[in-house]
């Protein structure tokens, strides 16, 4: 795995603020330590190796732990989902899942019916690699170059 961009506390607080502003609910943190714990999970290591096998498992950890830890007064599912999507985007992965399927997954996580592996599998099945799209024209002369 190359260099990975992880989300920080300020990033997730901004995601939460945005989701509450857009869709309503009560703003505020119920337990900041539960939020910090959730944010530490995707980047956890042992012996200089990430504990999560790939970028999709790391994204799954954001969704799972923010939803399960319930650190916010309201908007935990939304914040967890958007955090995982933003994390993937920061790392040149675009989630391309049908909205209804993603919503069902999020509810399954909240209801304890989907674990991190199920989330990661879902993400692996529904993505586009943006870095490949960025590099497609690299090395090719443009028509203007003649």
C-alpha positions in Angstrom: 0.0 0.0 0.0 1.3 3.4 -0.9 0.9 6.6 1.1 -2.6 6.8 2.5 -4.5 10.0 3.4 -6.5 9.4 6.6 -9.2 11.6 8.0 -8.5 13.7 11.1 -10.8 14.8 13.9 -11.4 18.2 12.3 -12.3 16.5 9.0 -14.9 14.3 10.6 -16.3 17.2 12.7 -16.7 19.2 9.5 -18.5 16.2 7.8 -20.8 15.9 10.8 -21.6 19.7 10.8 -22.3 19.5 7.0 -24.6 16.5 7.4 -26.6 18.1 10.2 -26.8 21.4 8.3 -28.0 19.7 5.1 -30.4 17.1 6.6 -31.2 18.2 10.1 -30.8 16.7 13.5 -29.1 17.7 16.7 -25.5 19.0 16.4 -22.9 18.1 19.0 -20.6 15.4 20.2 -21.8 13.0 22.8 -18.4 11.5 23.5 -15.2 12.8 21.8 -13.2 9.8 23.1 -15.5 7.4 21.2 -15.0 9.5 18.1 -11.2 9.5 18.5 -11.3 5.7 19.0 -13.4 5.3 15.8 -10.9 7.5 13.8 -7.9 5.5 15.1 -9.2 2.2 13.9 -8.6 2.6 10.1 -5.0 3.6 10.7 -4.2 1.1 13.4 -0.9 -0.8 12.9 1.2 -3.5 14.5 4.8 -4.0 13.7 4.6 -1.3 11.1 1.8 -3.0 9.2 -1.7 -1.8 8.9 -4.2 -4.1 10.6 -6.8 -3.6 7.8 -5.8 -5.4 4.6 -6.6 -2.7 2.1 -8.1 0.7 1.5 -11.6 -0.7 1.4 -11.2 -2.3 4.8 -10.0 1.0 6.1 -13.0 2.8 4.7 -15.2 0.1 6.2 -13.6 0.8 9.6 -14.7 4.5 9.4 -18.3 3.6 8.6 -18.5 0.7 11.1 -16.8 2.4 14.1 -18.4 5.8 13.8 -21.8 4.2 13.4 -21.3 1.7 16.2 -19.5 4.0 18.7 -22.3 6.6 18.3 -20.0 9.5 19.3 -22.4 12.2 18.1 -25.8 13.2 19.5 -27.3 12.7 16.0 -26.1 11.9 12.5 -23.8 9.0 13.3 -24.8 6.8 10.4 -24.6 9.8 7.9 -21.3 10.9 9.3 -19.8 7.4 9.2 -21.0 6.9 5.6 -19.8 10.2 4.3 -16.5 9.8 6.2 -15.9 6.5 4.5 -16.7 8.0 1.0 -14.5 11.0 1.6 -11.7 8.8 2.8 -11.9 6.7 -0.4 -12.0 9.9 -2.5 -9.0 11.3 -0.8 -7.2 8.2 -1.9 -8.4 8.3 -5.5 -11.3 5.8 -5.1 -14.8 6.8 -6.1 -17.7 4.8 -4.7 -20.1 4.0 -7.4 -22.8 2.0 -5.6 -26.5 2.5 -6.2 -27.9 4.8 -3.5 -30.5 2.3 -2.3 -27.9 -0.4 -1.9 -25.6 1.9 0.1 -28.5 3.0 2.3 -29.4 -0.6 3.0 -25.8 -1.3 3.9 -25.7 1.6 6.3 -28.9 0.5 8.0 -27.5 -3.1 8.2 -24.4 -1.7 10.0 -26.5 0.3 12.5 -28.7 -2.7 13.2 -25.7 -5.0 13.7 -26.4 -7.1 10.5 -23.2 -6.0 8.7 -19.7 -6.2 10.0 -16.5 -4.5 8.7 -15.8 -7.4 6.2 -19.3 -7.1 4.7 -18.8 -3.3 4.3 -15.3 -3.8 2.7 -16.7 -6.4 0.3 -19.5 -4.0 -0.7 -16.9 -1.2 -1.3 -14.7 -3.5 -3.4 -17.7 -4.4 -5.6 -18.7 -0.8 -6.2 -15.7 1.5 -7.0 -13.8 3.3 -9.7 -10.1 4.0 -9.4 -9.7 7.7 -10.0 -5.9 7.6 -10.2 -6.2 5.4 -13.4 -8.4 8.0 -14.9 -6.0 10.8 -14.0 -3.1 9.0 -15.7 -4.9 7.8 -18.8 -3.5 10.6 -21.0 -0.1 10.8 -19.4 2.7 10.3 -21.9 0.5 10.7 -24.9 1.1 13.8 -27.1 -1.9 16.0 -27.5 -3.3 16.8 -30.9 -1.9 20.3 -30.4 1.6 18.8 -30.2 1.1 17.7 -33.8 
